[in-house]
Amino acid sequence: MPEPRRKLQPFFIVGTLMAVVLIGSLIVIFTSNPSAPVQPTLSYDAIKFRAEDVIEYLRRVGMPISDLRSLNVPSTIFSATQGFQFLVVRGDQVGAYIVLSYDPEAELGRNALSLKGDPTYKEWRTFTAANIRVLFRPNNTPILDSELESHLISLLSAPFRTQFPTSTGSPIAAAFLQTLTAQPTPTRLPPTATFVIVTLPPEMRATANFTPQGGMFQITVTPQPTLPPRELRPTITPFPTRTPISAGFSAILTRAPGQPTLSLPGATNTPIEPPTATPFGTLPPTTPPDVLILNNTPVRVAVLPTVAPQEENSASFNERAPRLVGPFRLIPEASTTNKHGSTLLYTLPDGTQYLAVLWLTNSPEEAFQRYSIDLAAINGYQRVPVGEAGIVTAPQNYVMAMAIRANMVLIIYRPSEFATVVSEPVSVDQITALLKALYDAIPVN
């Protein structure tokens, strides 16, 4: 071999090897399966919460709110866009709170600094999530603070973060968020996504990809399909009318007779006309405390026997729950319990999911409030022979069926209206059979 060619031989070998590696890499890239698309993540930009959204949600989950007043904001103390002060009163337990919403969200940080220097509010504990800040009065009953904070986490933090376990209403939070995204307003960004409740297989329950909110449920995001006609969408019950005044707080909106009021700097007692709207979930004043109004007919509901809100009672209900009722099949490993009640997952043969939730409240009065709140948001229902107040609702409602027993409320939820699985038609008789089987499984003392 000539000397010049012998000198170039190493370069030819190196070049050939590089070409082989390059060609092999291209073959692997173009023949391998494409990677799975990245699951879209949800940011708080998708929902611009308002203070009244928080009040509405707290009412829906049964917090006994009273002495509700609207704050005149922004002010020298609160640089918020909307705010309310209210009391939570349960027996001898009392808590005072202020909820504020901010837009733009950057005002949250600036207002935090000014509140630290305010002589009235510097000792108040704060809870901040999304664009919402809630202030807790220092001498509140601790158990009320804990319960309210758990509800706030359920609404404002758990659906967006994986590290927040809570003990309060995951299905209610999902339904409420669904309602918010379905109803853009001039003060809220139009929704870019919608929420669906999904379950995960056992091997994925302990991963960072799900929200440990009540067990194994998570809120995920899917591209939003075409919305149904507005009259078929979930609606938020109108908030009580708020009449602004020149300064301080507006007039009292809701306060039960005999309950205390909250007096803070800037509060006024100027008499004005009462709100024109009925406070959310309030029964007519002439209705006895153990009577519900169904289809304009008074229905008396027994208030005994009650079941204590304890996790063992929730677990007893789950153990007694029917495994198979018509087309509904229970998924035991997806069911969860806590002291506030239990959540059961039922599926149809096509995979459509239904949630059944037993709420254990502290008293029959709270159960009546819980039932009345959901009833007020239902558009069309018929009574069924399950307890004294069993109902099955029209198809456009998120609540599918509901019953009450002493201090317990049993609710079956339909799949989200934006669920990716088309629901199999279920008859009223089949729904009634499931509601009755669950009602009969409620433990009684």
C-alpha positions, -999 to 999 in steps of 0.1 A, spaced: 0 0 0 15 34 -9 28 54 20 3 84 16 -27 60 16 -14 42 47 -12 75 66 -48 83 57 -62 49 67 -68 58 104 -89 88 93 -110 66 70 -117 42 99 -127 70 123 -150 86 97 -166 52 89 -173 45 125 -188 80 130 -211 75 100 -223 41 113 -231 56 147 -249 86 132 -270 63 109 -278 40 138 -290 69 159 -313 82 132 -328 47 127 -335 44 165 -351 79 166 -374 74 137 -385 38 144 -390 41 182 -425 47 196 -432 84 202 -432 94 238 -465 99 255 -478 135 254 -471 155 285 -502 157 307 -512 194 308 -508 209 342 -532 234 359 -521 267 372 -541 292 392 -545 313 360 -572 289 349 -594 301 378 -595 336 392 -611 330 426 -633 356 442 -639 360 479 -676 352 473 -665 319 457 -649 309 490 -680 319 509 -703 299 486 -680 268 488 -680 270 526 -718 271 526 -719 241 503 -698 220 526 -720 229 556 -699 254 575 -725 273 597 -717 308 585 -734 338 602 -730 376 605 -717 378 570 -707 413 560 -691 427 528 -659 447 531 -655 480 514 -623 472 495 -598 482 484 -591 503 515 -561 516 534 -560 483 553 -570 457 526 -557 462 491 -580 434 479 -606 435 451 -633 417 472 -636 408 508 -660 395 535 -660 391 573 -680 364 589 -685 342 619 -687 304 622 -709 295 652 -715 259 663 -729 256 698 -705 273 721 -677 273 695 -671 306 677 -646 317 651 -642 350 633 -627 352 598 -620 376 569 -616 363 534 -600 385 507 -594 380 470 -567 399 450 -564 408 414 -537 412 404 -523 384 426 -491 405 432 -512 426 457 -511 396 480 -475 401 489 -478 438 493 -508 436 515 -491 410 537 -465 435 546 -490 462 555 -511 438 576 -481 428 596 -478 464 607 -515 470 614 -522 471 652 -556 453 647 -546 425 624 -509 418 630 -518 391 655 -543 374 632 -532 341 616 -533 340 578 -540 313 552 -529 321 517 -535 301 485 -541 310 449 -552 347 449 -571 342 483 -561 352 518 -581 343 549 -575 359 583 -582 339 615 -589 359 647 -565 349 675 -591 337 701 -611 315 678 -621 280 688 -592 259 675 -614 230 661 -633 255 639 -600 270 626 -588 235 618 -620 225 600 -622 257 580 -586 254 569 -592 219 558 -620 231 536 -599 259 522 -571 234 513 -597 212 496 -608 241 473 -577 262 469 -547 239 473 -554 202 469 -566 202 433 -534 220 422 -508 204 445 -500 168 454 -487 173 489 -520 184 506 -541 156 521 -574 169 535 -603 154 554 -630 174 537 -653 171 506 -632 162 476 -663 156 454 -679 189 464 -646 207 456 -645 190 422 -681 199 415 -676 235 426 -645 239 405 -663 224 376 -690 251 381 -665 279 382 -648 268 350 -681 264 332 -692 300 340 -666 326 329 -675 361 341 -661 396 333 -638 393 363 -627 357 356 -605 344 328 -624 321 304 -616 285 312 -589 267 292 -595 234 308 -620 215 329 -618 192 359 -626 155 360 -624 131 389 -604 100 380 -590 70 399 -556 55 398 -546 18 399 -531 5 431 -495 7 419 -498 44 413 -516 55 445 -484 65 463 -468 85 434 -465 122 431 -490 122 402 -522 122 423 -537 144 450 -540 124 483 -573 142 490 -595 117 508 -575 87 494 -570 80 458 -589 107 439 -572 134 419 -583 164 399 -568 163 364 -571 185 334 -585 177 300 -589 199 269 -623 216 272 -649 203 247 -678 223 233 -699 236 262 -735 226 263 -762 253 261 -759 276 290 -793 266 305 -779 230 309 -747 241 327 -743 240 365 -753 272 380 -741 290 412 -770 299 435 -772 337 435 -753 353 463 -773 375 488 -776 410 476 -748 433 489 -756 470 493 -724 490 495 -721 518 520 -698 548 522 -671 532 544 -663 502 565 -685 471 563 -719 468 547 -750 457 567 -753 423 581 -763 398 554 -770 366 573 -772 360 611 -792 334 629 -813 347 658 -794 348 690 -760 343 674 -731 367 683 -720 394 659 -684 404 650 -673 439 658 -642 452 641 -627 486 634 -646 502 606 -678 482 611 -711 501 608 -745 494 621 -763 518 597 -798 503 591 -805 496 555 -831 476 536 -825 439 540 -811 418 512 -836 410 484 -823 375 479 -829 346 503 -795 336 519 -781 305 504 -797 274 519 -820 293 543 -854 277 549 -885 298 551 -889 312 587 -923 295 592 -908 261 584 -902 239 616 -866 228 620 -874 192 612 -893 199 580 -880 201 544 -900 216 515 -900 192 485 -921 201 455 -938 228 476 -949 201 501 -937 201 537 -919 168 546 -911 160 582 -878 141 587 -869 122 618 -840 136 637 -831 104 655 -812 82 658 -780 101 650 -746 86 642 -715 103 657 -690 117 631 -663 92 637 -641 73 613 -652 39 626 -688 48 617 -677 57 582 -658 25 579 -689 5 591 -709 21 563 -683 12 537 -683 -24 549 -721 -26 547 -723 -9 513 -737 -31 485 -712 -45 461 -735 -49 431 -769 -31 425 -782 -35 390 -756 -21 366 -737 -4 395 -706 -22 407 -686 -11 438 -648 -6 435 -639 -13 472 -602 -3 468 -612 31 456 -635 38 486 -623 61 514 -633 70 549 -626 97 574 -645 112 604 -666 134 582 -680 105 562 -671 82 534 -668 81 496 -677 51 475 -669 46 438 -694 27 416 -689 20 379 -711 9 350 -700 -19 327 -686 7 302 -664 23 330 -685 53 338 -679 63 374 -704 75 400 -695 87 435 -716 80 465 -708 102 495 -722 98 531 -718 130 550 -716 126 588 -725 160 603 -725 171 639 -762 174 642 -796 170 624 -796 208 620 -764 207 600 -776 178 580 -807 198 571 -785 227 560 -763 204 540 -794 189 522 -810 222 517 -779 237 501 -777 210 475 -814 210 470 -814 247 462 -789 241 434 -808 213 417 -828 220 386 -856 194 385 -861 163 407 -887 137 417 -893 122 450 -886 84 455 -894 61 484 -861 62 501 -864 75 537 -886 106 541 -868 128 516 -853 107 489 -850 123 455 -837 115 420 -827 145 399 -830 155 362 -800 144 340 -784 179 338 -777 180 375 -743 169 390 -762 156 421 -780 124 408 -798 113 439 -800 124 476 -815 113 509 -813 124 545 -813 104 577 -810 122 611 -776 139 610 -765 121 578 -769 131 542 -764 106 514 -756 120 479 -748 101 446 -730 123 421 -732 118 383 -700 118 362 -688 153 352 -706 167 323 -672 169 306 -663 133 313 -644 116 285 -666 84 288 -701 87 274 -725 78 302 -747 47 297 -784 56 302 -794 46 337 -831 44 346 -848 61 376 -856 27 390 -819 17 389 -808 49 405 -835 45 432 -824 10 439 -788 21 444 -799 50 467 -821 27 488 -794 0 491 -769 26 503 -795 42 526 -802 8 542 -764 4 547 -762 34 570 -752 23 605 -777 32 632 -771 31 669 
